[in-house]
Amino acid sequence: MWVSFHSEGEDSVPLFKVRLGQGETVIGRGRDCDVLITGPKVSRRHLKFVFGNEELRAEDLGSAAGLKLNGKMWMGGQVKAGDLINIGGVIAKIEDTVVDMAQVGPEERRLSQTKEAVSAIELFEKLYGASTPKQTLERLLEALVSLVGAARGFVLLRRRVGEQMSPVASHAIDDVVAFTAVSSTVYNRALEKGELIFVPDASKDADCKAAPSLVKGDNLGRAIICSPLGYSGQPFGVLYLDVAAGAAKLGPDHLHAVEQAAMMASVVLSARQTRRQLIDMRRKLSLVNKLTAESSPLVLGKGDHSQKLERSIEAAAQQDITVLITGQTGTGKEMVARELHRRSSRALGPFVPVNCAALSESLVEAELFGAEKGAYTGATEKRTGRFEVAAGGTLFLDEIGELPLSIQVKLLRVLQEKVIIPVGSTEPIPVDFRLLCATNRQLEELVQAGTFRSDFYYRINVFRIFLEPLSERPSDIEPLARQFMKECAENMGRRPDMDISKEAITALKEWGWPGNVRELRNVIERAIISARGGIIEPPDLALNNSGMVTGGGPGWVGDGSFPVEYQQGRELFEQWFLERSLKRHDGNVTAVARESGVTRATLYRWMRKFKVK
């Protein structure tokens, strides 16, 4: 027994034929089927032929469209030669003799062969296996040019919303840009209607006649197929094919195949875009989780400064305004920033802290604004900037006085326009954030010195909060110490009911706290490790070694002491190194740079920072 497959509604020669052997033969569009067919209503496993004892039966495998036998709905059963079974729009004709394929015309024979080569499953795999959208569309065009015997073709793609479509693949077209401009009459129609457009003869089409270049010369009599590429009603590309005059007639099977292939390509491209979005989202969430830490509410004392600080925080938190937090190193500027975020309407969003002093000048732009893959040496993947990470939340720029002037200009634009442009890109990205800034430097002096832009200074100095040194607000010491005890005990796995004696509290209040709040936290952390019996006593505090270490030796600034806290120690060393080196070389910056290996730009930055001439 043989089964020949035909297009529905046509008394044409078969598209292809299958010999049924003994046993079962499953028909459908699924990969596991014995015979693969495609159609508008063909199920994955549509029907099963069972051949044995000179008898042929057909069984419906639970298909959605069901079966029709000789035009009538049918549940399945025995079939004989001459019977016509409608399989979701494809007609299977039962034959008792071999179909003479020599009778099949060249166009139908070529269509049969091409259908086999570019079946739904195979084509989908071919498209999905492409490494880039461009390669996907090149493969699509290649398959369809072969399928319909197209003389020319191209694919246009819109890479971003609002962007003009541009050619990404073409066949037999020397000047793609010029040709797409000519054919815009047709492909714009396809985009507007959101469906495949078929023009049997361009010279007889009313719209094409309005574009003389489509109906003159070698274009005369050409057939045109044009299909939009898109997903969920949103077109992002278009496929164009034309067939030379005199070529075989294009039939419904050609159009259906083009339509299905275009849909497959759209699904593949949309899936890839969604995957990229998911990867980018995961990257952002990972960075948010890395940068955002849960923080306890800020604890303040009952002194005048604490009460003033409380009122300032409460007022600033209610408004989505930029806040500048100033004070000595270690006074708790980041703690105040976190409290502002916690009390604001953005509390459920991320809090993203950035230490501007720790950013490399060459990479600060990429760190803040993001960068495209390949934008600079070492950019092996797309980088999400901190502004994007802070979307819906708060961006905290600490040590903002250390930002280069070039970045200050760009930050000013971001604050004004609320958009960023990643390094290596020209596409602006809207950003939604609240900005908090902090510095231990006198920005007014930097403005006068020309190292800080006055317009940027006025833009960030909308609301100002000043933090006094810890030594000048003793009422904050005990509540802060107890807060740090709780946090450090939890982090270190120590007993949560640890206490501190009155004598230890007195010792804390009498200490000068050169390292401010940061030094206090370090003291408490060390005391928790040293304490015995669950109570911190004065010896556990080791205050003589907490904030200052003496005996630095000859050449250290001041009285020969330097702070253990890294930031303070680094700044003191930089100043000492700069002054000592310049003195040794009589102020010759070039000679200092040559000897030390420190760049002249860094030396000049230090000179401005420490006011060394």
N, C-alpha and C positions, 0 to 999 in steps of 0.2 A: 504494500500500500504506500501511496505517496500523498503528501499534502502540499498544495501550492498556496501561497499567500498573496493576496491582492489588496489594492486600496478599496475602501468602501465606496460604493456608488458608481464604480467604474467596471465596464466589461473589458478590462485591459488584460494583457498578458501578465503572467505572474511576476511579482517582484523577486521572489526566490521560491525554492521548493525544498522539501525535506522528505527523505525516505523513512518510513516508520518501521523499525525493527520489532522483533518479538519482545513483548514486555511493555513497560511504561515509558511514555515520553511526555515530559512536563513542558507546557508552553506558558510564557509570561515575560515580564521585564526584569525579573530578579536574576542576579548573577548565578544562582544555583540551578536555574532552569536549563533544560536540555536544548530548548530553542528560545532565543531571545527575540522578542518583538517589541516595538514601541508604538504607542497610540495614545490618543487623548484619554481613554478610559481603560487601558490595559492594566490589570492588577499585577502585583509582583509574582504571584503564582496564580495563573488564571484558570487553566484547565489541564486535564491529563488525558492523553490518549492511551488506551490499553489494547494491544494487538496480540491475538493468539487464536489458534484453531480457526484460521481464516475468517475471524470475526474482529471488527474494530468497534470499540466503544469509546465515548467521550464523557468525562466527568468534570463538573464544575468544582473548583477547589475553593469555594467561598469567595469568589470574585465580587467586587463592588458593583460592576455593571451587569453581571450575569452573562448568559449565553442566549443567542438566537439561532434557531435552526431553520433555514430557508425562510427567514423573515419573521418567525414567531418565537416568542419567549420559550425557553426550553430548559429543563432541569438536567438534561443529560441522558444518555442511553446509547443504543446501537446506532451506528451511522453506516452509510453505504456510498459507493461511488456516485459523484454528482451532487452530494449534499454540500450546502454552503453553511458554514458556522461563523457567526459574527462574534469576534473576540475583542470586545472593547473598541470597535471601530476598524479592526483589521479582519478581512474575510479569508477564512481558511476553506479551500475547496478540496474535497476528497477525490483522489484520482486512483483509478485501478491500473493505469498505464503510466509509463514514464513521460513526463512533460518534456517536449522537445524544446530545449532552451535555445536552439538555433533560430526558433521563431521569435524569440524575444528581441525587440529592437535595441539598437545600440544605446539609446538614452536610458531605457529601462534597465538594460543589462549593467550599464555603468552605475546607475542609481543603486541597483541591488548590491553590487560589489562595494560601493562606497558606504552604503548603509551597514554592511557587515563590518567594514573597517572602522567606522565611526559610530558604532552602536551607542546607545545611551550610557551604558556603564563604562565602556571603554573611553568614550569621549570625556566623561566626567573625571575619570582617573587621570586622563591625559592633561586636562586643564588643572586639576587640583595638584598634580605633580610638578607644576611650574614653580620656579623659585621666586618669581616676581610678577606683579600685575602685567607688565609689558610682555613677558614670556607667555603668560596665560592668554592674552589677547592675540599674540602672534600665532599660537597654536590653534586658537579658535578660527582665525582667518584662514589659515592653511587648510583646515579640515573643510570649511564651507566653500572655499574656492574650488576644491576638488569635488565636493558634492554637487554643486550646481553648474560646474564648468564655467565659472566666472572669468571674464577677461581682466577685470580690475576689481580692486576692493580696498577698503581701509577701515580702520577702527579709530574713533576719537574717544578721549577719556577726560573727564573733569576730575582733577586730583583733589581739589578742595572746594568747599562751598563758596559760591560767588565767582569762582575762577572760570575763565573761558575754556572751552574744550580744545584740546590739542591732539594732533595725530600721534599714536603710539605704535601703529602697525600699518603696513600697506603692501599691496601686491600689484606689480606692473604699473606703477605710477611714479614718474620721475620727480615731479614737483608736487609733493603731497599737500602742502599748504595751499598752493594755487588751486589744485583740483578740489579740495574740500570746500574752498570758497565758492567754486562753480556749483557743486552739488548741494550746497546748503538749502536750496529750494526743497529738495526731497527730505533730507534728514531733519530739517526743522519741522516738517509736517509729522514725521514719525515721533519726534520728541513732544510735540504739542498734543497729539492724540494718544501717546503712550502705548502704541501698538505697531505691529509690523505693517509696512507700506509696500505694496507690490504694484509696480507700473509695467504692464506687459510691453508697451511700446512708448518710449519717452516722447517720440515725435507726435504722438496723438494725445498726450496728456495736457490738460489745460494749464496746469501750473508749470510744467516743464517747458511749454511753449514760450512762457514768459522769460525763460532763461535760455536764450538762443544757443549758448555754448553746449547745452545738453542735447540738442536736436540737430546739430550741424556736423558735417564732415563724418569722421569715423564713429560719432555718437548716434548717427541716424538709425532709428529703429531699435536701439538697445532696450533690453528689459532691465528693470532696476528693482532690487530688493533692499529694503532698509528697515532695520529693527533697532529699537531703543534698548539700551542696557541699563538696568536699574533694579531696585529692590524696594518693596513696600510702597510702590507708586512714586518713588523718587529717582528720576533718571540721572545717571552719572556718566553715561557714554552712549555711543551709537555705532552700529555696524552697517556698512554700505557695500553692496555688491552690484555689479552690472554685467550682463551677459550680451555678447556681441550679436548684432543682427545676423539672422540666418542660422543661429544655433538652435538646437532642439528646444522644443517647447517646454517651458517650466510648468510643472504640475503641482497639485496640492501637496504631494509628498515632499517636494523640494521646500515649499514654504513652511510646512509643518516642521521639517527637520531643522531649518534655519531658526525658526521661532524657539524650538526646544533647546537647541544648542546655545542660543543667546541667553535663554533663561538659566541654563546650567552655568555659563560663564558669569552671569550676574550673581548667582548664588555663591560661586567660588570666591569672587572678588569681595562680596559682602562678608563672607565668612572670614576671609583674611583680614579685612578691615576691623571686624569685630574682635578677632583674636589679637590684633595689634593694640586695640583699645583696652582689652582686658589685661594684656601684658603691661601696658603703660599704667593702668589703674593699680595693678598689683605692685608695680615699682613705686608708685606714689604712696600707696598705703604702707609699704614696707619702710619707706623713708619717714613717713609720718610716725609710725610706731617706734622707729629708731630715735627720732628727734624729740618726740613728745613724751614727757614723763609726767606721771601723776604727781601732783604737788598738794601739800596740805595748805589749808588757809593760812595767810600771813598772821603771825602773832605779834601784837604790839603791846607796849607798856602803857602806863597811865600818865607819862610826862607830857609836857606841852608839845614837844616835837612829835611824839607819837600820835597825839590827838589831831594835830594839824595834818599829819600824814594820812591818817584815817579819813579825814574830811576830803582831802585832795583825791585820794584813791576812789572814794565813793562818787565824787563829782565826775571824775574823768571816766570811770567805768561805764557810766550811763550814756555817754556820748561816743559815737564812732569816730573819734578824732585822734590825730597823731599826738603822742605824748613823748616828751624828752625828759629822761630821768638822769640826773647828774649827782655826782658825789665821788668821794675817794674810792680807790680800788678796794673791793671787799665789803662795801657798806650794804650790800644786799639789793643791788639794782635789779638783778634778774628775779629775785624773789618778789619785788614790787611789781615787775612786769607780769609775772605769772598770776599775781593776785588781781591785777587789772583785767587780765584775760578771763580768770575764773568768775569774776563778777559781771562780765559784759554779756551782751546778747550773743556773742560768738563762743561762749564757753564750751559748747558741744563740738566746735571745730578744733583743728589742730593748733597747738602753740609751737611755733618753729623758731628756736633761737639760733642766731648766727653770730659768731665772734669775728667781726670784721678784721681785727688785728691778726688773726690766725690765717686769713685767706691769702694765698699767693696772688700777687698783683696781676700775673699773667692769666690766672684762672678765675678771678673774682667775678667776672662777667658771666662765665659759664655756670658758676656756682649759684648765682642769684637768678639769672634769666633762663638757664638751661642751654642746651646745645644739640644740634643735629649730629647724627653719625657722620664722622669724617670732617667735622667743622674745623678741627685742629689736630695736630699730631697727638696721637694717643686716644682720640675720641673714637673708640671702637664700637660704641653703641649710643643710642639717643640718651641724653641726660636731661632729667627733669629738674628745673630750677626751683629754688626755695620759694619764690613767689607763687608758683603753681602748687607746690606742696602745701602752702599756707592757705589755699583757697577755702573760703568760708570761716577762716580762723584769724589768728594773729601772727604776724611776722615781727620778731624782736631782733633788731640790729644793735648788738653790743659793740662798744668801742667804735662808734660811728665816726669819730674824729680821725681814724686811721684810713678811711676810704680815699683812694686816689681821686683827683679832680675829674678825670674822665668818667669815672663811675658815678660821681656826684651828679654830673650833667644828665646821665641816663636815668638815674633814680628820680631826679626831679621830673623828668618827662613821664615816668611810670606813675608817680604820685598825682600828676595832673590829668593824665589820660586813662589811667587804670588799664593799660595794655602793656605787654612785654613782647619783645622779638628775640627768640633764642638765637644764639650764635650760629651762623651758617644758614639762617632762614630769613625769608622776607615776609613771612606770614605773621601778622600781629595776633596775639592771643589775649583775650580779655582775662583779667584777674580780679578777684574779689578778696580783699584782705584788709586788716587793720594793722597799721604800722606803729610800733613802739621802738624808741631809740634810747640809747644810754651812752654815757661817756664820763670819763674821769678827768677830762681835759677842759680847759676854758675855750669853748668854741669861739667866743667873741675875739679872743686874742688870735686864734687861727685865721679868722676872717680878716683881721687887720694885717696879718702877715701874708695873706694871699694864698694860704694853703687850704682854705675852706671857703666854698662859694657862699656869698652872702644871701643869694636867692634861695639856695638849698637850706641854709641855716634858718631863714624865716619860715620856710615851708614846714620844717620839722619841729620848730619851737612854737607850736600852737598852744600847748598846755605843758607847763614845766613842773616837775616834782624834784625837789632837792633833798638828798639824804645826808644828814649830819653824820660825822664820825661816831662810831659806837661809844667812844669815850665820853662824848657829850650828851648821851642819852642813856644814862645808867638804868633808868626804869625799864628799858627793853631787855637788859641782860638776862634777868631771871626767866621771863617767859620764853625768850629765844633759846636759852640753855635747855629748858624743859622740853621745848619742841624738838630740838636736835637730839636730846636723849631718846625720845620716843622713836623718831625716825631711824637713828643709827642703831638702836637696839633691835628694831624690826629687821633692818637690812642685814645685821650681823648675827641674827638668830639668838640674841641674848634675852634675858628675862625682861618682860615688858613692864614689870612693877619696880624697876630700878629707880632709886631716889637719889637726891643730892642733899648733903648736909647744909645747915645754915652757915657754918664756917666756910664751906666751899663757895657758897653764894657770895659771902662777904669778900672772899679772895678774888672772885671774878669781877666784882664791882670795883675793887681797888686796883685792878690791872689796867694798864694804859691802852691796850688793844691797838697796836700799830697796824695790825692786819685786819681790823674791823670785824664784821660779822663772819667773814670767811675763816678768820683765825679762831673765833669762838667755836665754830663748828668743828674745826680740826682738834681743838682742845677737848671738847666733849667726846669726840670719837675715840681719842686716845685714852681718856679717862675711863670710858666704858670697858675698854680692854684691860686696864690696870686695876679697876675697882675690885674689892673683895667684899663679900657679905651683902651685896646688892645696894650699897650706898657709896656714892662718890664723895671722897674726902679731899681736903686740900692737897695732900701729897700726890693724889691721883691726877691732879690737873697739870702738874709739872710746868707751871707757868714760866719758869725761867728759861725753858726751852721751847716755848710755844710759838712765839711770833718772831723772835730775833735770835740769831746765833752770833756770838761775838768771836773775836779772834780771827777775823778774815785775813789778817796779815797786811803787810805793807802794800799801799796802793789802793786799798778800798776807800770809798768816799766816806765822808763824815767821820765818825769815831771808830771806823774799822769794823763795823757790823753790817750785816745784810739780812734781809728777810728770807725766811724759808719758803714762803708762798711764791710760787713760780713766777707769776706775772710781775710782782714787785721786784723779785730778784733779777728777772730778765731786764727790766727797764733800768735798774740801777747798774747792772753790768754793762748794758749798752752805753749808758752815759759815761761811766768810768772808762770803758774801753775807748770811746770816741775822744774824750778829753785828753787821755794819756797819749793816744796815738797821734793826734794833731799836734800836741805839744812836742813830741819827739821829732816830728817832721816839719816843724815850724809852720803849721797850718796848711801844708801841701796835701790836698785831698787825694790827688792822683797817686802820690807816693804811698799814702796810707792804704789805698785800694790795692796797689800792686803788692805791698808787703803782706796784707792781712787776708786777701782773697775776698773781702767784702766789696760789693759793687759800689761805684761812685754814687749811683742813684740812691742806694740804701744809706750811705754815709750822709748825703745831703738831706735825706728824710730825717735821719737822727738829729742832724744839726738844727733843722727847723723845729723838731719835736722838743729838744732840750734847750733851745735858744742858745746854741753854741756858735760863736762867730769865728 
